[in-house]
Each structure stands twice: as structure tokens, then as C-alpha cells.
Amino acid sequence: MRSIVFCGCKDLKKCGRIPKTSQNGEPVNSMIRRIVLVFASVILLLGAASAYADSLTFTGSTANGEYGPYGLSLNGSTTTTPMICFSDNNWISSGESWTVQAYNINTITTLSGAFAGTAATYNELGYLANELFANPGNSDLQLAIWSVFGLTSPFAATPGSIQDVNDAISQVNAGYVTSDVFYIPSGSNLPEVNGTTPQPFISKVPEPSSLVLLSVGLLGVIALLSKKVTA
């Protein structure tokens, strides 16, 4: 049985202690790259799977009255996740739960119905949401977010919210692409408050994104190995 031996030789290419192939005859460097690639792919799949929740529960907490972020629980988690609603024409109540479908910027354009929109529209929402995450309770930013799909009474645009929308449009035109997740109410038995179904919400990329970063690092290792082999 052949095994990989690590040594202190400066010139690994000329070192006779390191086998060139594995037990099955596959080049060692090729085998290592393949293992790392599979591991990185598994991590990416785990991160993608855990990034999409299928239920939300409103905990009743907000940053400032109607203005976000709101505190919500994903899939019954005891950890509250800050999210921002982007419709002022829908309502929720404390403790209410409902089903959602999660979208990212690459899939949101497949959405139909009341919240159908272009990639540009959702990139603007993502930009404004991240500004509001950074400035919780800011009324101008929340009004700007609601105005993307149209403000309804009693809410009205302000000079500040109009400027925020214009800033978002400029950023998107300059190439901004959101990484946020959009949670859209789905299903046939959605609860109603004041005659409306629950609000759609925006969330930052959740903690599993750290797995994605790890996989990117592993892919970097593959690239480094490839360079060493071809050098």
C-alpha cells in the first residue's frame, strides 16, 4: 500500500520520497485536487440548502414602530433574524406564522403575482434594505423601500425617501448586485390581518454564507495546486 510522505526537501519535483501516483495509479496531485473539489461542492450545497427557510414567525419586535428591521424567526428558530418588509399594503401580527418561498437575485425574476419585478427592481430593494440594516428605524429608508412597489395611504414619500430611491437607482445602474434573500409568502392557506396576507421580507445573507467562503478558499487551494503542477 502506497502512502503520501511529507518531507523537508526544497525541490519536491526531484524528491524520491514522494510517490507520483496513488494506489490506484492516479497522480497524487490530481487526486488531491479532486478530493478538495468534491469537498468544496458539498459545502456549497449545504450552504445553499440552509440559506432557504420555508416558514417565518413574527416575534413582534421592530426597530421603530412600522419601520424596520423587524424581528422574525426562520423555521421556528429561537434566534431572531432581522428582516425588512417591502410592502406597506400587507400586514402581520405578533406571533403570526406563515409559509414562504425564498429567492435570490438570480431566481426572483421567475416570480409572478403581486411581487413580480425585474432584477433591477430587486437590486434597488436590496441596496435600500442594506442601508436600512445599517441605519435601523430610519423612516426615509423604509418609505423608499415601500415606494419601489408603490406607497399607499397613510404613507407618503418624503424628500429624503425620494433621494434614497434615486441613490439606489444610481448604484444599480453602476453595477450593484444584491446578495440578499427575498422571502415571499406562498401557499393556499396564508393567514390574514386587516384583510391582507403577510408581507414579503428581505434578509441579509445568513450565517451559512461562511461555508461558501470556506469553499471559495478550498477552490483557491485547487488553483494553487494546479499552478505548482504546471510550474
C-alpha positions in Angstrom: 0.0 0.0 0.0 1.4 3.4 -1.0 1.2 6.4 1.2 1.9 10.1 0.9 5.1 11.1 2.7 5.9 14.7 3.6 9.5 15.8 3.8 11.6 18.9 4.0 13.1 18.8 0.5 13.3 22.2 -1.2 12.8 20.7 -4.6 9.7 18.4 -4.4 9.9 17.6 -8.1 13.3 15.8 -7.6 12.4 14.3 -4.3 12.3 10.5 -4.5 10.4 10.1 -1.2 7.1 11.4 -2.6 5.2 9.0 -4.8 3.9 10.3 -8.1 0.8 8.2 -8.1 -1.8 6.9 -5.6 -2.5 3.2 -5.0 -4.9 3.1 -8.0 -2.4 4.7 -10.3 -4.0 8.2 -10.2 -1.5 11.1 -9.9 -1.4 12.3 -6.3 -1.8 16.0 -7.1 -4.8 15.1 -9.3 -6.3 13.0 -6.6 -5.9 15.8 -4.0 -7.5 18.4 -6.3 -10.4 16.1 -6.9 -11.0 15.5 -3.2 -10.8 19.2 -2.4 -13.2 20.0 -5.3 -15.8 17.4 -4.1 -15.5 18.8 -0.5 -16.0 22.4 -1.7 -19.0 21.4 -3.8 -20.6 19.6 -0.7 -20.1 22.8 1.4 -21.6 24.9 -1.3 -24.7 22.7 -1.5 -25.0 22.7 2.3 -24.8 26.5 2.4 -27.4 26.8 -0.4 -29.8 24.4 1.3 -29.6 26.1 4.7 -30.0 29.6 3.2 -33.6 29.0 2.2 -36.2 28.8 5.0 -39.8 27.7 4.4 -41.6 29.4 7.3 -41.4 32.8 9.1 -42.8 33.8 12.5 -43.1 37.5 13.5 -41.7 37.9 17.1 -43.4 41.3 17.5 -40.2 43.4 17.6 -39.4 46.2 15.2 -36.6 48.9 15.2 -39.1 51.8 15.3 -42.8 51.1 15.0 -43.6 50.3 11.4 -40.1 50.9 10.3 -37.7 48.0 10.1 -35.9 45.9 10.6 -38.5 43.5 12.1 -37.6 40.5 14.2 -38.6 37.2 12.7 -37.9 33.5 13.4 -36.9 31.3 10.4 -38.3 27.8 10.6 -39.0 28.0 14.3 -35.5 29.0 15.3 -35.1 30.6 18.7 -32.7 33.1 17.2 -34.4 36.2 15.9 -33.4 37.3 12.4 -33.7 40.9 11.4 -35.6 41.4 8.2 -37.2 44.3 6.3 -40.6 44.3 4.7 -41.0 45.8 1.3 -44.8 46.2 1.0 -46.8 48.7 3.0 -50.0 47.2 1.7 -49.7 43.9 3.7 -50.0 43.3 7.4 -48.8 40.9 10.1 -49.4 40.5 13.8 -47.2 39.4 16.7 -46.8 35.6 16.9 -48.2 35.0 13.4 -46.5 32.3 11.3 -46.7 31.7 7.5 -45.0 29.8 4.7 -42.6 31.5 2.4 -40.6 30.8 -0.8 -37.0 32.1 -0.7 -35.5 33.7 -3.7 -32.1 35.3 -4.6 -31.4 37.9 -7.3 -30.9 35.1 -9.8 -34.3 33.5 -9.2 -36.5 36.4 -8.2 -37.3 37.3 -11.8 -39.2 34.0 -12.1 -41.7 35.2 -9.5 -45.2 36.0 -10.7 -48.1 37.8 -9.0 -48.2 40.9 -6.8 -44.5 41.0 -6.1 -43.2 40.2 -9.6 -40.4 42.5 -10.6 -37.2 42.9 -12.6 -33.7 42.2 -11.4 -33.1 46.0 -11.3 -36.1 46.4 -9.1 -34.9 43.8 -6.6 -31.3 45.1 -6.7 -32.7 48.5 -5.7 -34.6 46.9 -2.9 -31.5 45.0 -1.8 -29.4 48.2 -1.8 -32.0 50.1 0.2 -32.5 47.2 2.6 -28.8 47.1 3.4 -28.8 50.8 4.1 -31.7 50.3 6.5 -30.0 47.4 8.2 -27.1 49.8 8.8 -29.5 52.5 10.0 -32.3 50.7 11.9 -35.6 52.6 12.2 -34.7 55.2 9.5 -38.2 56.3 8.2 -36.9 57.7 4.9 -35.2 54.5 4.0 -38.3 52.4 4.9 -40.5 54.7 2.9 -38.1 54.4 0.0 -38.3 50.6 0.2 -42.1 50.7 0.2 -42.2 53.1 -2.7 -40.4 50.7 -5.0 -43.7 48.8 -5.3 -45.8 51.9 -4.6 -46.7 53.7 -1.4 -50.3 53.6 -0.2 -52.2 55.8 2.3 -51.4 56.8 5.0 -47.8 56.7 4.0 -46.3 59.3 1.6 -42.9 60.0 0.0 -40.6 62.5 1.7 -37.7 64.4 0.2 -35.4 62.1 2.0 -37.1 58.9 0.7 -37.1 60.2 -2.9 -33.4 60.9 -2.6 -32.8 57.4 -1.2 -34.6 55.9 -4.2 -32.6 57.9 -6.6 -29.4 56.8 -4.9 -30.4 53.2 -5.2 -31.1 53.6 -8.9 -27.7 55.2 -9.4 -26.0 52.4 -7.5 -27.8 49.7 -9.5 -27.0 51.4 -12.8 -23.4 51.5 -11.7 -23.4 47.7 -11.3 -24.6 47.0 -7.8 -25.9 43.4 -7.3 -27.6 42.4 -4.1 -26.7 39.2 -2.2 -29.8 39.4 0.0 -32.5 36.8 0.2 -36.2 37.6 -0.5 -38.9 35.7 1.4 -42.2 35.8 -0.5 -45.4 34.5 1.2 -46.6 31.3 -0.5 -49.2 28.6 -0.1 -53.0 28.5 -0.2 -53.7 28.9 3.5 -51.9 32.1 4.3 -53.2 34.0 7.5 -54.8 37.4 7.0 -54.6 40.6 9.1 -56.8 43.5 8.1 -57.9 41.5 5.0 -54.3 41.1 3.7 -51.8 38.3 3.5 -48.4 38.6 5.2 -45.7 41.0 4.0 -42.7 39.9 1.9 -39.4 40.3 3.6 -35.7 40.9 2.8 -32.9 39.3 4.8 -29.2 39.6 4.7 -27.2 36.5 3.5 -27.5 34.2 6.5 -24.7 32.6 8.6 -24.2 29.6 6.2 -22.5 32.1 3.8 -19.4 31.4 5.9 -19.5 27.9 4.4 -19.5 29.5 0.9 -16.4 31.5 1.9 -14.7 28.3 3.1 -15.5 26.6 -0.2 -14.1 29.5 -2.1 -10.9 29.1 -0.1 -10.7 25.4 -1.0 -11.2 26.2 -4.6 -8.2 28.6 -4.2 -6.2 25.6 -2.9 -7.1 23.7 -6.1 -5.9 26.6 -8.2 -2.6 26.8 -6.3 -2.0 23.1 -6.7 -2.6 23.4 -10.4 0.0 26.1 -10.7 2.5 24.0 -8.8 1.9 21.0 -11.1 2.3 23.0 -14.3 5.3 25.1 -13.0 
